[in-house]
Amino acid sequence: MKRMRLHRTPYPVKRYIRKGIPNEHRSHVWMVVSGAQAQMDMNTGYFRRMFTEGEKNPKLLDLVITDLNRTFPDNVLFQKNANPSLQKDLYNVLVAYGQHNKTVGYCQGMNFIAGYLILVTKDEEKAFWLMDALIGQILPDYYSPAMTGLKTDQEVLGDLVKKKIPSVAQLIETHGVMWTLLVSRWFICLFIDILPVETVLRIWDCLFFEGSKVIFRVALTLIKQSQASIMEARNFPDICDKFKEITKGEFVTDCHYFMQKIFAEPGSLSKTTIDKLREKQRLKLISEEK
């Protein structure tokens, strides 16, 4: 197959990616726009070396092996007795990454990220470098031991909801509900097993090109679209149930319409705004932990 050429020119590529990358080109496009291809090309043999060294780390191996059977248990390709089984690929990627990024090692949730990348790329080494782009660049500190980036972004979402959907923010505050109880899985799993597969792939298309602000766009759109339903909640359990309901139904299944809405519904959402909110919440988090 002739390989598609892709140049990262701002507007035409953005428009193309937002409309959805064809399945046969998705792996290549993700690799190029994320910088993973450049890293792989500059580090020949590195993935295999990290795996070999990682296999000497019993603690890392125990953590990885524990989660293998929990990864997409309903997908026949990830079952232990499948032939071939993607559990082997998953094991290799997670061990190599744990050795490569010793600050993170292995953290729950990473198995789903790696598994998804393996399904898309059908290549261990590409999955490894895309994982590095996500965890090392696009989502820094999401999977670190303290999960500072993850906690920060959940509170940033709270700030954005307060600004853009104030009635929902007031409801959440009135009932003393922590954002982490409502949206932590959205952020940790990047909507895997939360939204339909085709919709998640479309979200990830944009995530690799435009960065983490896409996650906020998705979260805000889900909340805003179901604002009336959420406002019917009368107590803490009601609110939790409403947030489970808003990730289901026709709205999230129609991936084309959904993607149009995430770039229109929340309105302006600049990187500068997000960076300022992140700095505020990060400082607040640090002061609370002292």
GIGI-V218285 format. One record per backbone hydrogen bond with DSSP energy under -0.5 kcal/mol. NH is the residue of the N-H (numbers start at 1). CO is the residue of the C=O. E is the energy in kcal/mol with one decimal. If there is no record, write none. Layout:
NH:CO:E + NH:CO:E
//
This chain:
9:7:-2.4 + 13:9:-1.3 + 14:10:-1.8 + 15:11:-2.6 + 16:12:-2.1 + 17:13:-2.9 + 18:14:-2.6 + 19:15:-1.2 + 20:17:-1.5 + 25:22:-1.9 + 26:22:-1.2 + 27:23:-0.5 + 29:25:-2.6 + 30:26:-2.7 + 31:27:-2.2 + 32:28:-2.2 + 33:29:-2.7 + 34:30:-1.7 + 35:31:-0.6 + 35:32:-0.9 + 37:31:-2.6 + 39:35:-1.9 + 40:36:-2.5 + 41:37:-2.5 + 42:38:-1.7 + 43:39:-0.8 + 43:40:-0.7 + 46:43:-1.9 + 49:45:-1.9 + 50:46:-2.6 + 51:47:-2.0 + 52:48:-2.2 + 53:49:-2.2 + 54:50:-2.4 + 55:51:-1.8 + 56:53:-1.5 + 57:54:-2.0 + 58:56:-0.8 + 61:57:-2.3 + 62:58:-2.4 + 63:59:-1.8 + 64:60:-2.3 + 65:61:-2.9 + 66:62:-1.9 + 67:63:-0.9 + 67:64:-0.9 + 68:64:-0.7 + 68:65:-0.9 + 69:65:-0.6 + 70:67:-0.6 + 71:67:-0.5 + 71:68:-1.2 + 72:70:-0.7 + 75:72:-2.0 + 76:74:-0.7 + 78:75:-1.9 + 79:76:-1.3 + 82:79:-1.8 + 86:77:-3.4 + 88:85:-1.1 + 89:85:-0.5 + 90:86:-2.7 + 91:87:-2.8 + 92:88:-2.4 + 93:89:-2.5 + 94:90:-2.5 + 95:91:-2.4 + 96:92:-2.3 + 97:93:-2.6 + 98:94:-2.3 + 99:95:-1.8 + 100:96:-2.3 + 101:97:-3.0 + 102:100:-0.8 + 104:101:-0.8 + 105:101:-3.5 + 110:107:-2.2 + 113:109:-1.5 + 114:110:-2.8 + 115:111:-2.4 + 116:112:-2.3 + 117:113:-2.1 + 118:114:-2.2 + 119:115:-2.0 + 120:116:-1.9 + 121:117:-2.8 + 122:118:-2.5 + 127:123:-2.3 + 128:124:-2.3 + 129:125:-2.1 + 130:126:-2.4 + 131:127:-2.1 + 132:128:-1.9 + 133:129:-1.8 + 134:130:-2.3 + 135:131:-2.9 + 136:132:-2.2 + 137:132:-0.5 + 137:133:-1.3 + 138:133:-2.5 + 139:134:-3.2 + 140:137:-0.6 + 142:139:-1.7 + 145:103:-0.6 + 147:144:-1.1 + 149:141:-1.4 + 150:141:-1.1 + 151:147:-2.6 + 152:148:-2.5 + 153:149:-2.5 + 154:150:-1.8 + 155:151:-1.6 + 156:152:-2.1 + 157:153:-2.2 + 158:154:-1.4 + 159:155:-2.1 + 160:156:-2.5 + 161:157:-2.6 + 162:158:-2.1 + 163:159:-1.6 + 164:160:-2.8 + 165:161:-2.9 + 168:165:-1.0 + 169:165:-1.7 + 170:166:-2.4 + 171:167:-1.8 + 172:168:-2.5 + 173:169:-2.4 + 174:170:-2.7 + 175:171:-1.7 + 176:173:-1.2 + 177:172:-2.2 + 181:178:-1.2 + 182:178:-0.7 + 182:179:-1.1 + 183:179:-2.5 + 184:180:-1.2 + 187:183:-1.7 + 188:184:-3.0 + 189:185:-2.1 + 191:185:-0.6 + 191:186:-0.9 + 192:189:-2.0 + 194:191:-1.7 + 195:191:-2.3 + 200:196:-2.4 + 201:197:-2.4 + 202:198:-1.7 + 203:199:-2.1 + 204:200:-2.8 + 205:201:-2.0 + 206:202:-1.4 + 207:203:-2.3 + 208:204:-2.4 + 209:205:-0.8 + 210:206:-3.7 + 211:206:-0.6 + 211:207:-1.6 + 214:211:-1.7 + 215:212:-1.3 + 216:212:-0.9 + 217:213:-1.9 + 218:214:-2.4 + 219:215:-2.5 + 220:216:-2.8 + 221:217:-2.1 + 222:218:-2.4 + 223:219:-2.1 + 224:220:-2.9 + 225:221:-2.7 + 226:222:-1.1 + 227:224:-1.4 + 230:226:-2.7 + 231:227:-2.3 + 232:229:-1.3 + 233:230:-2.0 + 239:235:-2.1 + 240:236:-2.1 + 241:237:-2.4 + 242:238:-2.5 + 243:239:-2.0 + 244:240:-1.1 + 245:241:-2.0 + 246:242:-1.7 + 247:244:-0.9 + 248:245:-1.9 + 252:249:-0.5 + 253:249:-1.1 + 254:250:-2.1 + 255:253:-1.7 + 258:254:-2.7 + 259:255:-2.4 + 260:256:-1.7 + 261:257:-2.1 + 262:258:-1.9 + 263:259:-0.9 + 264:261:-1.3 + 265:261:-3.5 + 267:264:-0.9 + 274:270:-2.0 + 275:271:-2.8 + 276:272:-2.1 + 277:273:-2.1 + 278:274:-2.6 + 279:275:-2.2 + 280:276:-2.1 + 281:277:-2.6 + 282:278:-2.7 + 283:279:-2.2 + 284:280:-1.8 + 285:281:-2.3 + 286:282:-2.3 + 287:283:-2.2 + 288:284:-1.8 + 289:285:-1.4 + 290:286:-0.7
//
